[in-house]
Amino acid sequence: MKVFLIAGEASGDRLGGALMAGLKALRPDVSFDGIGGAAMQAEGLVSRFEMSELSVMGLAEVLPKYRHLKRRIAETARAILVEQPDVLITIDSPDFCLRVARLVKATSDIRVVHYVSPTIWAWRPGRAKKMVGVVDQVLALFPFEPPYLEAVGIACDFVGHPVVSEPVAAPEAVARFREERGLKGPTLAVLPGSRRGEVRRLAPVFGAAVARFREEVPGLQVILPVASGLGALVAEETGHWPLRPILLRPGTDKSAAFQAADLALAASGTVSLELAAAGTPMVIAYDMAWITRQIISRMLTVDTVTLVNLVSETRAVPEFIGAECRPERIAEGLKGVLRDPEAQRQAMALTMERLGKGAEAPGLRAARAVLAGLEQGDA
């Protein structure tokens, strides 16, 4: 059995590695080809070129590399058509992956599986229709996603979210974390994003919110996990905060850090699921450039962007997005959650359950879905 996979960034590489491990367990005769990073290479993939070539985001970054990316799209599609795999599995990175898939489908009937549904449930639902005839099957991370794809005739399987299979720090590790960093009182984890633009935009607002929150929480201490490559920027942006945070180096056990915190203030994104896995109550806040805010606000089709709220079908996590991302509003939200975290704890537990906690590992579930789809396609 020949499988061609494409991943374009670190999160997709991790998904691909787990999927490959699942396929190897179920089909020992499987062989792999394609593009991926360290996790996929550890499972036996020899990447045709460095995955980092595809890890570009934003118009300003893409434009200088547009011609090169276009060549890579054509080159990858040609390789797939030559190899004639049993299945092409594209993992996230839709701008690259779906262009490759479209070229492949134009001249072949190779089965295409796309892992990670586009966020058609949040904005631009018309993207689902554009996948018709290009993608045969979607593997979804969230249980509410299949109906959106099935409505346009694309098979979609919910396979669970990888956050449920990530290791959780033991109580001893959490206690050691607090002791080593001198955390003796109430602790707030602050997470202003993993991209430079996010940190620059959110750090001043988060710092002011923390200052207001501290007025009502004597002895408050702040920890801030620093994303790789952002150490100098984060130190600069937080150096003048009235309450200086303890900066945690990249590679710090995030599960232990999150569990050591009584509460978290985080930028919108997957981090809300990581906090939920750790059982850490949270407030979500996010802002963007003014013009982007105007465009996105008109395109959103949901009343919350926080994944815990969406999966649990509650609105237990307070969020302050766009014009609402103001220090005084955020500080009030933090106070409210600290006073009564129980409703949120229930929503977080429900989220983990619905994402597959305690069930078969997502990578193995994804592998089963791929094989079942192949069997149905051959029938």
C-alpha positions in Angstrom: 0.0 0.0 0.0 1.5 3.3 -1.1 0.6 6.6 0.7 1.7 10.0 -0.3 1.5 12.7 2.4 2.0 16.4 2.5 2.4 18.5 5.6 3.4 22.2 5.5 3.9 23.2 9.2 4.8 21.7 12.6 1.2 21.0 13.7 0.5 19.2 10.5 3.8 17.2 10.8 2.7 16.0 14.3 -0.7 14.9 12.9 1.0 13.2 10.0 3.5 11.4 12.3 0.7 10.0 14.4 -1.4 9.0 11.3 1.6 7.2 9.8 2.2 5.3 13.1 -1.5 4.3 13.0 -1.3 3.1 9.4 1.9 1.1 10.1 0.0 -0.6 13.0 -2.9 -1.5 10.8 -1.2 -2.1 7.5 2.4 -3.4 8.0 2.9 -3.4 4.2 2.4 0.4 3.9 5.1 2.6 2.3 5.3 6.4 2.5 6.3 9.2 0.2 5.8 13.0 0.3 6.8 16.1 2.3 6.9 16.3 6.0 9.0 17.3 9.0 10.8 15.6 11.9 7.7 13.7 13.3 6.8 12.2 9.9 10.5 11.4 9.1 10.7 9.5 12.4 8.0 7.3 11.0 9.8 6.5 7.8 9.1 9.4 5.4 12.0 10.6 3.3 10.8 14.2 2.6 11.2 15.3 -1.0 12.2 18.8 0.2 12.3 20.7 3.4 8.9 21.2 4.9 10.0 24.7 6.1 9.7 25.9 2.5 5.9 25.7 2.9 5.7 27.2 6.4 4.9 30.7 5.3 1.9 32.8 6.4 0.5 36.2 5.5 0.5 38.1 2.2 3.8 39.9 2.9 5.6 36.6 3.5 4.0 34.6 0.6 4.5 37.2 -2.2 8.3 37.0 -2.4 8.1 33.2 -2.4 5.1 32.9 -4.7 6.9 31.7 -7.8 8.9 29.2 -5.8 5.8 27.9 -4.1 4.0 27.6 -7.5 6.9 25.5 -8.8 6.8 23.3 -5.7 3.0 22.8 -6.2 3.6 21.7 -9.8 6.6 19.6 -8.9 4.7 17.8 -6.1 1.6 17.1 -8.3 3.9 15.6 -11.0 5.6 13.4 -8.4 2.2 12.1 -7.2 1.0 11.3 -10.7 4.3 9.4 -11.4 4.1 7.4 -8.2 0.4 6.7 -8.4 -0.2 6.1 -4.7 -3.3 4.4 -3.3 -4.1 7.6 -1.5 -2.9 11.2 -1.3 -3.3 12.6 2.2 -2.9 16.4 2.5 -2.6 17.7 6.0 -3.9 21.2 6.8 -2.0 24.0 4.9 -4.9 24.3 2.4 -3.4 27.0 0.2 -0.6 24.6 -0.8 -2.2 21.2 -0.3 -5.5 21.8 -2.1 -3.8 23.3 -5.1 -1.7 20.2 -5.4 -4.8 18.0 -5.0 -6.6 20.0 -7.7 -3.8 19.3 -10.2 -3.7 15.6 -9.3 -7.5 15.2 -9.7 -7.5 17.0 -13.0 -5.8 14.1 -14.7 -6.3 11.1 -12.3 -8.7 9.3 -10.0 -6.2 9.1 -7.1 -8.1 9.2 -3.8 -7.5 12.4 -1.9 -8.0 12.7 1.9 -7.6 16.1 3.6 -6.7 16.0 7.3 -8.1 19.0 9.3 -11.2 20.7 8.0 -11.0 24.3 7.0 -12.9 26.6 9.5 -16.0 26.8 7.3 -18.1 26.7 10.5 -16.6 30.1 11.5 -16.3 32.0 8.2 -16.3 31.6 4.4 -18.6 28.5 4.3 -18.4 28.6 0.5 -14.9 27.0 0.8 -16.6 23.6 1.3 -18.1 23.7 -2.2 -14.7 24.4 -3.7 -13.4 21.1 -2.3 -16.1 19.1 -4.2 -14.4 17.0 -6.9 -11.0 17.7 -5.3 -11.2 16.0 -1.9 -12.9 12.6 -1.4 -12.7 12.5 2.3 -12.0 14.9 5.2 -10.6 13.9 8.6 -12.0 16.4 11.2 -10.6 17.4 14.5 -13.9 18.6 16.0 -17.2 16.7 16.3 -19.3 19.5 15.0 -17.5 19.6 11.6 -18.8 16.6 9.6 -22.2 18.0 8.8 -20.7 21.0 7.1 -18.8 18.8 4.6 -21.4 16.2 4.3 -23.9 18.9 3.2 -22.0 19.4 0.0 -21.4 15.7 -0.6 -17.9 15.2 0.9 -17.4 12.3 3.3 -16.1 13.5 6.7 -15.0 11.5 9.7 -14.4 13.0 13.2 -11.2 11.3 14.4 -10.5 13.2 17.6 -8.2 16.1 18.5 -4.5 15.4 19.2 -4.7 17.5 22.4 -6.4 14.5 24.2 -3.4 12.2 23.7 -0.7 14.7 24.8 0.9 13.8 28.2 -0.4 15.6 31.3 2.1 16.5 34.0 1.9 14.5 37.2 1.1 16.3 40.5 4.7 15.9 41.6 5.9 17.6 38.5 3.5 20.5 39.0 4.6 20.9 42.7 8.2 20.9 41.6 7.5 23.5 38.9 5.9 25.8 41.5 8.8 25.3 44.0 11.6 25.9 41.4 10.0 29.2 40.4 9.0 30.4 43.8 5.3 30.4 43.1 3.7 30.7 46.6 0.5 32.6 45.9 -2.2 33.0 43.3 -0.7 32.4 39.8 -1.8 33.7 36.5 -0.5 32.3 33.2 -0.4 34.9 30.4 -0.2 33.7 26.8 -0.1 36.6 24.3 0.4 34.5 21.2 3.1 32.7 19.3 3.7 35.2 16.4 5.6 38.4 16.6 2.7 40.5 15.4 0.4 39.0 18.1 2.9 39.7 20.9 3.4 43.3 19.8 -0.3 43.9 19.6 -1.5 42.1 22.7 1.3 42.5 25.2 0.5 46.1 26.1 -3.2 45.3 26.6 -2.5 42.1 28.6 0.0 44.0 30.8 -2.5 46.7 31.6 -5.2 44.1 32.3 -2.8 42.2 34.6 -2.1 45.5 36.5 -5.8 46.0 37.1 -6.4 42.4 38.1 -3.5 42.5 40.6 -5.3 45.3 42.6 -7.9 42.7 43.6 -5.6 39.7 44.0 -2.9 40.3 46.6 0.3 38.4 46.0 -0.5 37.6 42.4 2.4 36.1 40.4 2.5 35.9 36.6 4.1 33.2 34.4 4.5 33.6 30.7 5.6 30.7 28.4 7.8 32.1 25.6 7.4 30.7 22.1 10.5 29.7 20.2 12.4 32.6 18.7 10.4 35.3 20.6 12.5 35.6 23.8 14.0 39.0 23.1 10.7 40.5 21.9 8.7 39.2 24.8 11.3 40.4 27.3 11.2 43.9 25.6 7.4 44.0 25.5 6.9 42.9 29.2 9.9 44.7 30.7 7.8 47.7 31.6 4.8 45.8 32.9 3.8 47.0 36.5 3.9 43.3 37.5 6.8 41.6 35.8 6.1 38.1 34.6 8.3 35.1 35.1 9.4 34.2 31.5 9.4 30.5 30.8 11.9 29.3 28.2 10.8 27.3 25.1 10.8 23.7 26.0 9.4 24.2 29.5 6.8 21.6 30.3 3.6 23.5 29.3 1.3 21.0 31.0 3.1 21.6 34.3 3.0 25.4 33.8 -0.7 25.4 33.0 -1.6 23.2 35.9 0.5 25.4 38.2 -1.6 28.4 37.3 -4.9 29.2 39.0 -6.1 31.1 36.0 -4.9 32.0 32.5 -5.3 34.9 30.1 -4.6 33.7 26.5 -4.8 34.8 22.9 -7.5 33.0 20.9 -6.5 29.7 19.3 -5.7 26.1 20.1 -4.1 27.1 23.4 -7.6 27.2 24.9 -7.7 23.4 24.3 -4.3 22.9 25.9 -5.5 24.9 29.0 -8.7 22.8 29.1 -6.6 19.6 29.0 -4.7 21.0 32.0 -8.0 22.0 33.8 -6.9 25.6 34.0 -9.8 28.2 33.9 -9.2 30.9 31.4 -10.2 34.2 29.7 -9.6 34.6 26.0 -8.7 38.0 24.4 -7.6 38.9 20.9 -7.3 41.8 18.6 -6.0 42.4 15.1 -5.2 45.2 12.7 -8.2 47.6 12.2 -8.9 46.7 8.6 -8.6 43.0 9.3 -11.0 43.4 12.2 -13.6 45.1 10.0 -13.4 42.4 7.4 -13.4 39.4 9.7 -16.3 40.8 11.9 -18.5 40.9 8.8 -17.6 37.4 7.7 -17.9 35.5 11.0 -20.8 33.1 11.2 -20.4 32.2 14.9 -20.9 34.2 18.1 -17.7 32.8 19.8 -14.3 31.9 18.5 -13.2 30.1 21.6 -12.9 26.3 20.9 -13.9 25.3 24.4 -17.1 27.2 24.0 -17.8 25.7 20.5 -17.1 22.1 21.4 -18.9 22.2 24.8 -21.8 24.2 23.3 -21.6 26.6 26.2 -20.3 30.2 26.5 -18.5 29.4 29.8 -15.2 31.0 28.7 -15.3 34.8 28.6 -13.8 36.2 25.5 -12.9 39.8 24.5 -12.3 40.1 20.8 -11.6 43.1 18.6 -13.0 46.3 20.0 -13.8 44.4 23.3 -10.1 43.6 23.8 -9.6 46.3 26.4 -7.7 46.1 29.8 -10.6 47.0 32.0 -13.0 44.5 30.3 -10.4 41.7 30.5 -9.6 42.4 34.1 -13.3 42.1 35.0 -13.5 38.9 33.1 -10.5 37.5 35.1 -12.1 38.5 38.4 -15.4 36.8 37.4 -13.7 33.5 36.5 -11.5 33.5 39.7 -14.6 34.0 41.8 -16.6 31.2 40.2 -14.6 28.8 38.0 -16.9 25.8 38.3 -19.1 26.3 35.2 -15.9 26.6 33.2 -14.4 23.5 34.7 -17.4 21.5 33.7 -17.3 22.9 30.1 -13.5 22.0 29.9 -14.2 18.4 31.0 -17.0 18.1 28.5 -14.7 19.5 25.8 -12.1 16.9 26.4 -14.6 14.1 26.5 -16.1 15.2 23.1 -12.7 15.5 21.6 -12.0 11.9 22.3 -10.3 11.7 25.7 -10.1 8.1 26.9 -11.0 6.8 23.5 -8.6 5.3 20.8 -5.7 7.7 19.9 -6.6 10.2 17.2 -3.8 9.0 14.9 -5.1 5.4 15.0 -8.7 6.6 14.5 -7.5 8.7 11.5 -5.7 5.6 10.1 -8.8 3.5 10.4 -10.9 6.2 8.7 -8.4 6.4 5.8 -8.5 2.6 5.3 -12.3 2.4 5.6 -12.6 5.1 3.0 -10.2 3.2 0.6 -12.3 0.1 1.0 -15.6 1.9 0.3 -14.0 3.6 -2.7 -12.9 0.2 -4.1 -16.3 -1.4 -3.5 
